[in-house]
Amino acid sequence: MVEIIGEWTGKVVVVALRVGGGMSAHKQATLEGKLLKVGESGVLLELPKDRTFVPPKDQTFVPINAILHVSLS
C-alpha cells in the first residue's frame, strides 16, 4: 500500500471501511482526515477536531484489513 498511496502523505483522504455484521455490501462507513503515515499494516490519519473523541486523541490507526477503499478528498 505504501507504493500506491504513500505519495498522498500530508493530504486529506477519505477511507471507506469494511462493514460486517450482516450489512449489505453497498453500506459503508467512512473516515476523512489527513494522511499522516502509510505502512504495510494500515494507515494513520489525523482526524478533524470535530471528529476527535477525547483530546488530544486526534489520530487514529486504520488496519489494512478494515480498509475497503482510499481516495483523495
C-alpha positions, 0 to 999 in steps of 0.5 A: 500500500505504501507504493500506491498511496504513500505519495498522498502523505500530508493530504486529506483522504477519505477511507471507506471501511469494511462493514460486517455484521450482516450489512449489505455490501453497498453500506459503508462507513467512512473516515476523512482526515489527513494522511499522516503515515502509510505502512504495510499494516494500515494507515494513520490519519489525523482526524478533524477536531470535530471528529476527535473523541477525547483530546488530544486523541486526534489520530487514529490507526486504520488496519489494512484489513478494515480498509475497503477503499482510499481516495483523495478528498 
